[in-house]
Amino acid sequence: MQTDLKIHLSGILNENIERVSTVHGGDISTAYKIETVTNAYFLKTNQVSKALNMFEIEANGLQLIANTNTIKTPKVLAYNRFDNHAFLLMEFIESKSPSAKDFEHLGQQLAQLHQCDSENFGLDTDNFIGSLPQSNTQHSNWVDFYIHERLHPQFKLAHRKSLLASSEIPSVEKMGNSLSQLFKNIKPSLLHGDLWSGNYLISEDDTPYLIDPAVYFGHNEVDIAMSKLFGGFGESFYQVYAEIIPFSNETSARMEIYQLYYLLVHLNLFGNSYRNSVKTILKKFF
Ligand code: ADP
């Protein structure tokens, strides 16, 4: 890390930085663990043009979740620019592999987060899903929200990138007809929005934390669908969650439709290896 950025951060923290080490695992920014004599901090840096807005939105998303007092997020200390770097500085969470008990706590606290409601689906600000823009324009109807703010923008992008042909993309009318059958009595819940296994941490003192959110008010099963897409969480997570917010007969079909959004995002970010999974779901439902 550049010496002048280190000096700048020392000033913000009001502590001398003793050690800086790279943290691997992210795919957008460069991440570091910063240690002082008494504390540890997590820092992400990226180009200003790419990430200043993204870091502000990430900080706001973490704060929105923290404000519910249901599940913790790392405390954000600062986000700003320094020379040509954008940075986001937060508390470092020393984490461990989750036990069955930890998954119970995560399931319970996520269900509590999902009990935070709103009038409409969406949010008052847009955000990002990975590095792609995510529109949160509010709708009172979940079918409209899910088609116009989730599936349709990703279909359009996939078409622009020549990853899907027009003939492979279902019309809004067709999607509307299929989804209206499956999306009934759905209420807005506060979601993490990108809940794969890289986006939670269990601290060494057994506390679950959510990181890297793409928050909005949507159907609670969206987070559960994402949690199952790439490997899944421990069984006790799902058991405890379902005791608080039960699943229904339509849940497993809806989960595939919700996974379609994340698969389209992966198709648009990482290319053709996600095409078959996308096509399988399209064929089944539209
Ligand atoms: P990116 O936005 O570039 O994808 P991530 O937010 O996923 O970066 O973070 C990269 C890595 O850092 C992940 O492996 C994650 O587990 C870890 N990480 C994220 N936030 C913290 C934190 N506050 N404390 C400790 N480790 C963290």
py3Dmol code that shows the C-alpha trace and the ligand (Angstrom):
import py3Dmol

protein = """\
ATOM      1  CA  MET A   1       0.000   0.000   0.000  1.00  0.00           C
ATOM      2  CA  GLN A   2       1.165   3.528  -0.834  1.00  0.00           C
ATOM      3  CA  THR A   3       2.919   5.231   2.098  1.00  0.00           C
ATOM      4  CA  ASP A   4       0.907   8.450   1.828  1.00  0.00           C
ATOM      5  CA  LEU A   5      -2.410   6.502   1.935  1.00  0.00           C
ATOM      6  CA  LYS A   6      -1.123   4.712   5.052  1.00  0.00           C
ATOM      7  CA  ILE A   7      -0.300   8.057   6.678  1.00  0.00           C
ATOM      8  CA  HIS A   8      -3.723   9.394   5.719  1.00  0.00           C
ATOM      9  CA  LEU A   9      -5.465   6.353   7.282  1.00  0.00           C
ATOM     10  CA  SER A  10      -3.341   6.658  10.425  1.00  0.00           C
ATOM     11  CA  GLY A  11      -4.678  10.208  10.743  1.00  0.00           C
ATOM     12  CA  ILE A  12      -8.295   9.023  10.410  1.00  0.00           C
ATOM     13  CA  LEU A  13      -7.764   6.253  12.962  1.00  0.00           C
ATOM     14  CA  ASN A  14      -5.663   8.404  15.244  1.00  0.00           C
ATOM     15  CA  GLU A  15      -3.412   5.387  15.769  1.00  0.00           C
ATOM     16  CA  ASN A  16      -0.110   4.265  14.292  1.00  0.00           C
ATOM     17  CA  ILE A  17      -0.438   1.524  11.696  1.00  0.00           C
ATOM     18  CA  GLU A  18       1.914  -1.323  12.634  1.00  0.00           C
ATOM     19  CA  ARG A  19       1.121  -3.851   9.912  1.00  0.00           C
ATOM     20  CA  VAL A  20      -0.701  -4.044   6.575  1.00  0.00           C
ATOM     21  CA  SER A  21      -1.484  -7.390   4.900  1.00  0.00           C
ATOM     22  CA  THR A  22      -3.479  -8.245   1.786  1.00  0.00           C
ATOM     23  CA  VAL A  23      -6.843 -10.003   2.239  1.00  0.00           C
ATOM     24  CA  HIS A  24      -7.797 -12.326  -0.613  1.00  0.00           C
ATOM     25  CA  GLY A  25     -11.272 -13.440  -1.656  1.00  0.00           C
ATOM     26  CA  GLY A  26     -12.912 -10.351  -3.157  1.00  0.00           C
ATOM     27  CA  ASP A  27     -13.326  -9.943  -6.884  1.00  0.00           C
ATOM     28  CA  ILE A  28     -13.884  -6.217  -7.221  1.00  0.00           C
ATOM     29  CA  SER A  29     -11.519  -4.285  -4.993  1.00  0.00           C
ATOM     30  CA  THR A  30      -8.121  -4.728  -3.335  1.00  0.00           C
ATOM     31  CA  ALA A  31      -8.564  -5.544   0.351  1.00  0.00           C
ATOM     32  CA  TYR A  32      -6.230  -5.193   3.324  1.00  0.00           C
ATOM     33  CA  LYS A  33      -6.085  -5.972   7.015  1.00  0.00           C
ATOM     34  CA  ILE A  34      -4.643  -2.991   8.864  1.00  0.00           C
ATOM     35  CA  GLU A  35      -3.316  -3.551  12.366  1.00  0.00           C
ATOM     36  CA  THR A  36      -2.475  -1.015  15.029  1.00  0.00           C
ATOM     37  CA  VAL A  37      -1.174  -1.930  18.486  1.00  0.00           C
ATOM     38  CA  THR A  38      -4.690  -2.457  19.830  1.00  0.00           C
ATOM     39  CA  ASN A  39      -7.089  -2.769  16.865  1.00  0.00           C
ATOM     40  CA  ALA A  40      -7.589  -4.352  13.455  1.00  0.00           C
ATOM     41  CA  TYR A  41      -9.373  -2.742  10.504  1.00  0.00           C
ATOM     42  CA  PHE A  42     -10.537  -3.891   7.079  1.00  0.00           C
ATOM     43  CA  LEU A  43      -9.813  -1.656   4.096  1.00  0.00           C
ATOM     44  CA  LYS A  44     -10.995  -1.887   0.499  1.00  0.00           C
ATOM     45  CA  THR A  45      -9.468   0.306  -2.185  1.00  0.00           C
ATOM     46  CA  ASN A  46     -10.238   0.797  -5.847  1.00  0.00           C
ATOM     47  CA  GLN A  47     -10.096   3.481  -8.524  1.00  0.00           C
ATOM     48  CA  VAL A  48     -12.116   6.589  -7.646  1.00  0.00           C
ATOM     49  CA  SER A  49     -14.062   6.473 -10.907  1.00  0.00           C
ATOM     50  CA  LYS A  50     -15.109   2.862 -10.319  1.00  0.00           C
ATOM     51  CA  ALA A  51     -15.705   2.681  -6.624  1.00  0.00           C
ATOM     52  CA  LEU A  52     -16.287   5.933  -4.708  1.00  0.00           C
ATOM     53  CA  ASN A  53     -20.033   5.757  -5.287  1.00  0.00           C
ATOM     54  CA  MET A  54     -19.977   1.973  -4.792  1.00  0.00           C
ATOM     55  CA  PHE A  55     -18.285   2.290  -1.377  1.00  0.00           C
ATOM     56  CA  GLU A  56     -20.732   4.941  -0.210  1.00  0.00           C
ATOM     57  CA  ILE A  57     -23.628   2.705  -1.236  1.00  0.00           C
ATOM     58  CA  GLU A  58     -22.023  -0.320   0.468  1.00  0.00           C
ATOM     59  CA  ALA A  59     -21.577   1.709   3.677  1.00  0.00           C
ATOM     60  CA  ASN A  60     -25.232   2.824   3.548  1.00  0.00           C
ATOM     61  CA  GLY A  61     -26.408  -0.752   2.993  1.00  0.00           C
ATOM     62  CA  LEU A  62     -24.375  -2.014   5.971  1.00  0.00           C
ATOM     63  CA  GLN A  63     -25.806   0.803   8.094  1.00  0.00           C
ATOM     64  CA  LEU A  64     -29.394   0.072   7.010  1.00  0.00           C
ATOM     65  CA  ILE A  65     -28.992  -3.553   8.153  1.00  0.00           C
ATOM     66  CA  ALA A  66     -27.226  -2.541  11.385  1.00  0.00           C
ATOM     67  CA  ASN A  67     -30.037  -0.075  12.211  1.00  0.00           C
ATOM     68  CA  THR A  68     -32.542  -2.952  12.410  1.00  0.00           C
ATOM     69  CA  ASN A  69     -30.666  -4.435  15.410  1.00  0.00           C
ATOM     70  CA  THR A  70     -31.358  -7.901  14.088  1.00  0.00           C
ATOM     71  CA  ILE A  71     -27.999  -8.971  12.669  1.00  0.00           C
ATOM     72  CA  LYS A  72     -24.638  -7.273  12.903  1.00  0.00           C
ATOM     73  CA  THR A  73     -22.546  -5.710  10.160  1.00  0.00           C
ATOM     74  CA  PRO A  74     -18.960  -4.459  10.513  1.00  0.00           C
ATOM     75  CA  LYS A  75     -18.896  -0.856  11.746  1.00  0.00           C
ATOM     76  CA  VAL A  76     -17.881   1.521   8.961  1.00  0.00           C
ATOM     77  CA  LEU A  77     -15.289   4.125  10.019  1.00  0.00           C
ATOM     78  CA  ALA A  78     -14.828   6.059   6.792  1.00  0.00           C
ATOM     79  CA  TYR A  79     -15.295   6.068   3.035  1.00  0.00           C
ATOM     80  CA  ASN A  80     -13.746   8.706   0.850  1.00  0.00           C
ATOM     81  CA  ARG A  81     -11.176   9.406  -1.810  1.00  0.00           C
ATOM     82  CA  PHE A  82      -7.460   9.949  -1.367  1.00  0.00           C
ATOM     83  CA  ASP A  83      -5.525  10.955  -4.499  1.00  0.00           C
ATOM     84  CA  ASN A  84      -6.758   8.548  -7.151  1.00  0.00           C
ATOM     85  CA  HIS A  85      -7.957   5.911  -4.662  1.00  0.00           C
ATOM     86  CA  ALA A  86     -11.444   5.394  -3.296  1.00  0.00           C
ATOM     87  CA  PHE A  87     -11.414   3.603   0.038  1.00  0.00           C
ATOM     88  CA  LEU A  88     -13.808   2.034   2.516  1.00  0.00           C
ATOM     89  CA  LEU A  89     -12.531   1.483   6.036  1.00  0.00           C
ATOM     90  CA  MET A  90     -14.358  -0.658   8.568  1.00  0.00           C
ATOM     91  CA  GLU A  91     -13.921  -2.842  11.620  1.00  0.00           C
ATOM     92  CA  PHE A  92     -12.003  -6.094  10.893  1.00  0.00           C
ATOM     93  CA  ILE A  93     -13.950  -9.206  11.920  1.00  0.00           C
ATOM     94  CA  GLU A  94     -11.676 -12.079  12.964  1.00  0.00           C
ATOM     95  CA  SER A  95     -13.694 -14.997  11.657  1.00  0.00           C
ATOM     96  CA  LYS A  96     -13.860 -18.790  11.975  1.00  0.00           C
ATOM     97  CA  SER A  97     -15.625 -21.662  10.194  1.00  0.00           C
ATOM     98  CA  PRO A  98     -19.275 -21.849  11.215  1.00  0.00           C
ATOM     99  CA  SER A  99     -20.573 -24.600  13.505  1.00  0.00           C
ATOM    100  CA  ALA A 100     -24.165 -25.930  13.409  1.00  0.00           C
ATOM    101  CA  LYS A 101     -24.952 -23.592  16.314  1.00  0.00           C
ATOM    102  CA  ASP A 102     -23.543 -20.597  14.409  1.00  0.00           C
ATOM    103  CA  PHE A 103     -25.772 -21.474  11.442  1.00  0.00           C
ATOM    104  CA  GLU A 104     -28.763 -21.554  13.819  1.00  0.00           C
ATOM    105  CA  HIS A 105     -27.938 -18.030  14.976  1.00  0.00           C
ATOM    106  CA  LEU A 106     -27.453 -16.866  11.393  1.00  0.00           C
ATOM    107  CA  GLY A 107     -30.834 -18.395  10.382  1.00  0.00           C
ATOM    108  CA  GLN A 108     -32.603 -16.855  13.347  1.00  0.00           C
ATOM    109  CA  GLN A 109     -31.127 -13.391  12.856  1.00  0.00           C
ATOM    110  CA  LEU A 110     -31.706 -13.407   9.095  1.00  0.00           C
ATOM    111  CA  ALA A 111     -35.381 -14.278   9.726  1.00  0.00           C
ATOM    112  CA  GLN A 112     -35.536 -11.319  12.134  1.00  0.00           C
ATOM    113  CA  LEU A 113     -34.034  -9.055   9.459  1.00  0.00           C
ATOM    114  CA  HIS A 114     -36.673 -10.337   7.033  1.00  0.00           C
ATOM    115  CA  GLN A 115     -39.394  -9.362   9.476  1.00  0.00           C
ATOM    116  CA  CYS A 116     -38.457  -5.693   8.900  1.00  0.00           C
ATOM    117  CA  ASP A 117     -41.055  -4.547   6.416  1.00  0.00           C
ATOM    118  CA  SER A 118     -41.983  -1.622   4.185  1.00  0.00           C
ATOM    119  CA  GLU A 119     -44.944  -0.382   2.126  1.00  0.00           C
ATOM    120  CA  ASN A 120     -43.318  -1.043  -1.240  1.00  0.00           C
ATOM    121  CA  PHE A 121     -40.827  -3.343  -2.917  1.00  0.00           C
ATOM    122  CA  GLY A 122     -37.499  -1.677  -3.728  1.00  0.00           C
ATOM    123  CA  LEU A 123     -35.602   1.086  -1.948  1.00  0.00           C
ATOM    124  CA  ASP A 124     -35.215   4.861  -2.120  1.00  0.00           C
ATOM    125  CA  THR A 125     -31.762   4.460  -3.720  1.00  0.00           C
ATOM    126  CA  ASP A 126     -30.304   2.187  -6.365  1.00  0.00           C
ATOM    127  CA  ASN A 127     -27.260   0.061  -5.570  1.00  0.00           C
ATOM    128  CA  PHE A 128     -25.052  -2.636  -7.078  1.00  0.00           C
ATOM    129  CA  ILE A 129     -25.121  -6.386  -7.462  1.00  0.00           C
ATOM    130  CA  GLY A 130     -21.438  -7.305  -7.682  1.00  0.00           C
ATOM    131  CA  SER A 131     -20.157  -4.542  -9.921  1.00  0.00           C
ATOM    132  CA  LEU A 132     -23.388  -4.254 -11.955  1.00  0.00           C
ATOM    133  CA  PRO A 133     -25.971  -1.547 -11.267  1.00  0.00           C
ATOM    134  CA  GLN A 134     -29.123  -2.756  -9.483  1.00  0.00           C
ATOM    135  CA  SER A 135     -32.264  -0.648  -9.858  1.00  0.00           C
ATOM    136  CA  ASN A 136     -34.499  -0.376  -6.797  1.00  0.00           C
ATOM    137  CA  THR A 137     -37.304   1.736  -8.283  1.00  0.00           C
ATOM    138  CA  GLN A 138     -40.234   1.113  -5.990  1.00  0.00           C
ATOM    139  CA  HIS A 139     -43.347  -0.868  -6.945  1.00  0.00           C
ATOM    140  CA  SER A 140     -46.342  -1.920  -4.901  1.00  0.00           C
ATOM    141  CA  ASN A 141     -46.516  -5.214  -6.798  1.00  0.00           C
ATOM    142  CA  TRP A 142     -43.801  -7.883  -6.516  1.00  0.00           C
ATOM    143  CA  VAL A 143     -44.384  -9.345 -10.016  1.00  0.00           C
ATOM    144  CA  ASP A 144     -43.829  -5.874 -11.548  1.00  0.00           C
ATOM    145  CA  PHE A 145     -40.789  -5.221  -9.384  1.00  0.00           C
ATOM    146  CA  TYR A 146     -39.189  -8.555 -10.130  1.00  0.00           C
ATOM    147  CA  ILE A 147     -39.715  -8.296 -13.891  1.00  0.00           C
ATOM    148  CA  HIS A 148     -38.904  -4.606 -14.421  1.00  0.00           C
ATOM    149  CA  GLU A 149     -36.147  -4.055 -11.835  1.00  0.00           C
ATOM    150  CA  ARG A 150     -34.523  -7.492 -11.722  1.00  0.00           C
ATOM    151  CA  LEU A 151     -34.994  -9.833 -14.707  1.00  0.00           C
ATOM    152  CA  HIS A 152     -35.560  -7.378 -17.552  1.00  0.00           C
ATOM    153  CA  PRO A 153     -32.429  -5.195 -16.996  1.00  0.00           C
ATOM    154  CA  GLN A 154     -30.238  -8.318 -16.863  1.00  0.00           C
ATOM    155  CA  PHE A 155     -31.861  -9.758 -20.010  1.00  0.00           C
ATOM    156  CA  LYS A 156     -31.233  -6.451 -21.804  1.00  0.00           C
ATOM    157  CA  LEU A 157     -27.577  -6.447 -20.744  1.00  0.00           C
ATOM    158  CA  ALA A 158     -27.106 -10.091 -21.768  1.00  0.00           C
ATOM    159  CA  HIS A 159     -28.549  -9.245 -25.166  1.00  0.00           C
ATOM    160  CA  ARG A 160     -26.260  -6.198 -25.547  1.00  0.00           C
ATOM    161  CA  LYS A 161     -23.296  -8.403 -24.696  1.00  0.00           C
ATOM    162  CA  SER A 162     -24.460 -11.039 -27.253  1.00  0.00           C
ATOM    163  CA  LEU A 163     -24.850 -13.627 -24.493  1.00  0.00           C
ATOM    164  CA  LEU A 164     -28.561 -14.214 -25.206  1.00  0.00           C
ATOM    165  CA  ALA A 165     -30.427 -13.850 -28.512  1.00  0.00           C
ATOM    166  CA  SER A 166     -33.759 -11.956 -28.629  1.00  0.00           C
ATOM    167  CA  SER A 167     -35.529 -15.253 -29.307  1.00  0.00           C
ATOM    168  CA  GLU A 168     -34.164 -16.661 -26.025  1.00  0.00           C
ATOM    169  CA  ILE A 169     -35.531 -13.807 -23.902  1.00  0.00           C
ATOM    170  CA  PRO A 170     -39.135 -14.165 -22.692  1.00  0.00           C
ATOM    171  CA  SER A 171     -41.468 -11.218 -23.270  1.00  0.00           C
ATOM    172  CA  VAL A 172     -42.591  -9.135 -20.301  1.00  0.00           C
ATOM    173  CA  GLU A 173     -46.119 -10.445 -20.905  1.00  0.00           C
ATOM    174  CA  LYS A 174     -45.010 -14.080 -20.802  1.00  0.00           C
ATOM    175  CA  MET A 175     -42.988 -13.517 -17.636  1.00  0.00           C
ATOM    176  CA  GLY A 176     -45.956 -11.711 -16.087  1.00  0.00           C
ATOM    177  CA  ASN A 177     -48.289 -14.625 -16.791  1.00  0.00           C
ATOM    178  CA  SER A 178     -45.965 -17.235 -15.300  1.00  0.00           C
ATOM    179  CA  LEU A 179     -44.891 -15.226 -12.279  1.00  0.00           C
ATOM    180  CA  SER A 180     -48.448 -14.192 -11.349  1.00  0.00           C
ATOM    181  CA  GLN A 181     -49.206 -17.889 -10.770  1.00  0.00           C
ATOM    182  CA  LEU A 182     -46.299 -18.304  -8.371  1.00  0.00           C
ATOM    183  CA  PHE A 183     -45.990 -14.907  -6.646  1.00  0.00           C
ATOM    184  CA  LYS A 184     -49.012 -14.641  -4.377  1.00  0.00           C
ATOM    185  CA  ASN A 185     -49.405 -12.851  -1.019  1.00  0.00           C
ATOM    186  CA  ILE A 186     -45.830 -11.646  -1.025  1.00  0.00           C
ATOM    187  CA  LYS A 187     -44.876  -8.859   1.382  1.00  0.00           C
ATOM    188  CA  PRO A 188     -41.758  -6.657   1.268  1.00  0.00           C
ATOM    189  CA  SER A 189     -38.978  -7.768   3.655  1.00  0.00           C
ATOM    190  CA  LEU A 190     -35.584  -6.154   4.146  1.00  0.00           C
ATOM    191  CA  LEU A 191     -33.100  -8.371   2.274  1.00  0.00           C
ATOM    192  CA  HIS A 192     -29.327  -8.666   2.287  1.00  0.00           C
ATOM    193  CA  GLY A 193     -29.730  -9.043  -1.473  1.00  0.00           C
ATOM    194  CA  ASP A 194     -26.570 -11.030  -2.317  1.00  0.00           C
ATOM    195  CA  LEU A 195     -26.471 -13.713   0.341  1.00  0.00           C
ATOM    196  CA  TRP A 196     -23.935 -16.267  -0.888  1.00  0.00           C
ATOM    197  CA  SER A 197     -21.533 -17.989   1.487  1.00  0.00           C
ATOM    198  CA  GLY A 198     -18.812 -15.338   0.940  1.00  0.00           C
ATOM    199  CA  ASN A 199     -21.065 -12.614   2.305  1.00  0.00           C
ATOM    200  CA  TYR A 200     -21.396 -13.573   5.939  1.00  0.00           C
ATOM    201  CA  LEU A 201     -18.732 -13.972   8.589  1.00  0.00           C
ATOM    202  CA  ILE A 202     -18.917 -15.710  11.967  1.00  0.00           C
ATOM    203  CA  SER A 203     -16.661 -13.917  14.412  1.00  0.00           C
ATOM    204  CA  GLU A 204     -14.392 -15.777  16.811  1.00  0.00           C
ATOM    205  CA  ASP A 205     -16.874 -14.928  19.583  1.00  0.00           C
ATOM    206  CA  ASP A 206     -19.676 -16.684  17.609  1.00  0.00           C
ATOM    207  CA  THR A 207     -21.454 -13.577  16.296  1.00  0.00           C
ATOM    208  CA  PRO A 208     -22.854 -13.640  12.736  1.00  0.00           C
ATOM    209  CA  TYR A 209     -22.074 -10.610  10.541  1.00  0.00           C
ATOM    210  CA  LEU A 210     -23.396  -9.745   7.087  1.00  0.00           C
ATOM    211  CA  ILE A 211     -21.011  -8.077   4.618  1.00  0.00           C
ATOM    212  CA  ASP A 212     -21.192  -6.740   1.053  1.00  0.00           C
ATOM    213  CA  PRO A 213     -24.981  -6.229   0.873  1.00  0.00           C
ATOM    214  CA  ALA A 214     -27.181  -5.333  -2.108  1.00  0.00           C
ATOM    215  CA  VAL A 215     -30.110  -4.328   0.162  1.00  0.00           C
ATOM    216  CA  TYR A 216     -33.709  -3.646  -0.815  1.00  0.00           C
ATOM    217  CA  PHE A 217     -37.195  -4.669   0.250  1.00  0.00           C
ATOM    218  CA  GLY A 218     -38.234  -7.823  -1.584  1.00  0.00           C
ATOM    219  CA  HIS A 219     -39.515 -11.349  -1.060  1.00  0.00           C
ATOM    220  CA  ASN A 220     -37.671 -13.040   1.811  1.00  0.00           C
ATOM    221  CA  GLU A 221     -37.171 -16.216  -0.251  1.00  0.00           C
ATOM    222  CA  VAL A 222     -34.749 -14.302  -2.545  1.00  0.00           C
ATOM    223  CA  ASP A 223     -32.026 -14.430   0.140  1.00  0.00           C
ATOM    224  CA  ILE A 224     -32.727 -18.110   0.805  1.00  0.00           C
ATOM    225  CA  ALA A 225     -32.545 -18.881  -2.935  1.00  0.00           C
ATOM    226  CA  MET A 226     -29.165 -17.159  -3.203  1.00  0.00           C
ATOM    227  CA  SER A 227     -27.875 -18.948  -0.101  1.00  0.00           C
ATOM    228  CA  LYS A 228     -28.578 -22.272  -1.861  1.00  0.00           C
ATOM    229  CA  LEU A 229     -27.191 -21.374  -5.283  1.00  0.00           C
ATOM    230  CA  PHE A 230     -23.490 -22.044  -4.774  1.00  0.00           C
ATOM    231  CA  GLY A 231     -23.267 -24.798  -2.175  1.00  0.00           C
ATOM    232  CA  GLY A 232     -25.708 -23.762   0.533  1.00  0.00           C
ATOM    233  CA  PHE A 233     -25.451 -23.012   4.227  1.00  0.00           C
ATOM    234  CA  GLY A 234     -25.618 -25.589   7.046  1.00  0.00           C
ATOM    235  CA  GLU A 235     -28.872 -27.520   7.499  1.00  0.00           C
ATOM    236  CA  SER A 236     -29.537 -25.902  10.886  1.00  0.00           C
ATOM    237  CA  PHE A 237     -29.666 -22.481   9.178  1.00  0.00           C
ATOM    238  CA  TYR A 238     -32.689 -23.551   7.086  1.00  0.00           C
ATOM    239  CA  GLN A 239     -34.405 -25.403   9.948  1.00  0.00           C
ATOM    240  CA  VAL A 240     -34.316 -22.476  12.348  1.00  0.00           C
ATOM    241  CA  TYR A 241     -35.223 -19.986   9.623  1.00  0.00           C
ATOM    242  CA  ALA A 242     -38.312 -22.015   8.616  1.00  0.00           C
ATOM    243  CA  GLU A 243     -39.497 -22.214  12.227  1.00  0.00           C
ATOM    244  CA  ILE A 244     -39.729 -18.407  12.188  1.00  0.00           C
ATOM    245  CA  ILE A 245     -40.772 -17.823   8.550  1.00  0.00           C
ATOM    246  CA  PRO A 246     -42.253 -21.025   7.099  1.00  0.00           C
ATOM    247  CA  PHE A 247     -41.849 -21.972   3.452  1.00  0.00           C
ATOM    248  CA  SER A 248     -44.848 -22.869   1.265  1.00  0.00           C
ATOM    249  CA  ASN A 249     -45.759 -25.187  -1.612  1.00  0.00           C
ATOM    250  CA  GLU A 250     -44.583 -22.615  -4.159  1.00  0.00           C
ATOM    251  CA  THR A 251     -41.237 -21.980  -2.446  1.00  0.00           C
ATOM    252  CA  SER A 252     -39.064 -24.362  -4.424  1.00  0.00           C
ATOM    253  CA  ALA A 253     -40.333 -23.115  -7.817  1.00  0.00           C
ATOM    254  CA  ARG A 254     -39.954 -19.493  -6.691  1.00  0.00           C
ATOM    255  CA  MET A 255     -36.412 -20.162  -5.550  1.00  0.00           C
ATOM    256  CA  GLU A 256     -35.447 -21.253  -9.059  1.00  0.00           C
ATOM    257  CA  ILE A 257     -36.917 -18.030 -10.444  1.00  0.00           C
ATOM    258  CA  TYR A 258     -34.949 -16.042  -7.856  1.00  0.00           C
ATOM    259  CA  GLN A 259     -31.764 -17.960  -8.686  1.00  0.00           C
ATOM    260  CA  LEU A 260     -32.346 -16.998 -12.328  1.00  0.00           C
ATOM    261  CA  TYR A 261     -31.586 -13.358 -11.435  1.00  0.00           C
ATOM    262  CA  TYR A 262     -28.244 -14.238  -9.855  1.00  0.00           C
ATOM    263  CA  LEU A 263     -27.386 -16.589 -12.718  1.00  0.00           C
ATOM    264  CA  LEU A 264     -28.113 -13.803 -15.226  1.00  0.00           C
ATOM    265  CA  VAL A 265     -25.864 -11.494 -13.186  1.00  0.00           C
ATOM    266  CA  HIS A 266     -23.116 -14.143 -13.322  1.00  0.00           C
ATOM    267  CA  LEU A 267     -23.696 -14.610 -17.055  1.00  0.00           C
ATOM    268  CA  ASN A 268     -23.261 -10.859 -17.555  1.00  0.00           C
ATOM    269  CA  LEU A 269     -20.216 -10.631 -15.280  1.00  0.00           C
ATOM    270  CA  PHE A 270     -18.374 -13.852 -16.060  1.00  0.00           C
ATOM    271  CA  GLY A 271     -19.734 -15.026 -19.441  1.00  0.00           C
ATOM    272  CA  ASN A 272     -20.943 -18.127 -21.184  1.00  0.00           C
ATOM    273  CA  SER A 273     -20.294 -20.761 -18.497  1.00  0.00           C
ATOM    274  CA  TYR A 274     -23.591 -19.651 -16.870  1.00  0.00           C
ATOM    275  CA  ARG A 275     -25.644 -19.874 -20.091  1.00  0.00           C
ATOM    276  CA  ASN A 276     -26.845 -23.462 -19.645  1.00  0.00           C
ATOM    277  CA  SER A 277     -28.109 -22.874 -16.108  1.00  0.00           C
ATOM    278  CA  VAL A 278     -29.965 -19.769 -17.312  1.00  0.00           C
ATOM    279  CA  LYS A 279     -31.460 -21.623 -20.281  1.00  0.00           C
ATOM    280  CA  THR A 280     -32.634 -24.544 -18.115  1.00  0.00           C
ATOM    281  CA  ILE A 281     -34.663 -22.237 -15.851  1.00  0.00           C
ATOM    282  CA  LEU A 282     -36.035 -20.252 -18.798  1.00  0.00           C
ATOM    283  CA  LYS A 283     -37.202 -23.437 -20.469  1.00  0.00           C
ATOM    284  CA  LYS A 284     -38.873 -24.696 -17.313  1.00  0.00           C
ATOM    285  CA  PHE A 285     -40.841 -21.548 -16.458  1.00  0.00           C
ATOM    286  CA  PHE A 286     -41.288 -19.403 -19.571  1.00  0.00           C
TER     287      PHE A 286
END
"""
ligand_1 = """\
27
ADP
P -15.100 -7.341 -2.962
O -16.082 -6.223 -2.780
O -13.863 -6.933 -3.695
O -15.745 -8.579 -3.574
P -15.316 -8.415 -0.288
O -16.175 -7.424 0.420
O -15.978 -9.667 -0.769
O -14.564 -7.719 -1.501
O -14.134 -8.768 0.688
C -13.013 -9.542 0.319
C -12.650 -10.548 1.396
O -12.497 -9.887 2.645
C -13.689 -11.614 1.613
O -13.010 -12.855 1.654
C -14.299 -11.326 2.967
O -14.527 -12.516 3.680
C -13.251 -10.513 3.683
N -13.900 -9.436 4.481
C -14.838 -8.567 4.055
N -15.172 -7.687 5.025
C -14.417 -8.024 6.105
C -14.313 -7.507 7.433
N -15.013 -6.436 7.835
N -13.456 -8.114 8.281
C -12.717 -9.176 7.887
N -12.771 -9.710 6.657
C -13.611 -9.156 5.766
"""
view = py3Dmol.view(width=600, height=400)
view.addModel(protein, "pdb")
view.setStyle({"model": 0}, {"cartoon": {"style": "trace"}})
view.addModel(ligand_1, "xyz")
view.setStyle({"model": 1}, {"stick": {}})
view.zoomTo()
view.show()
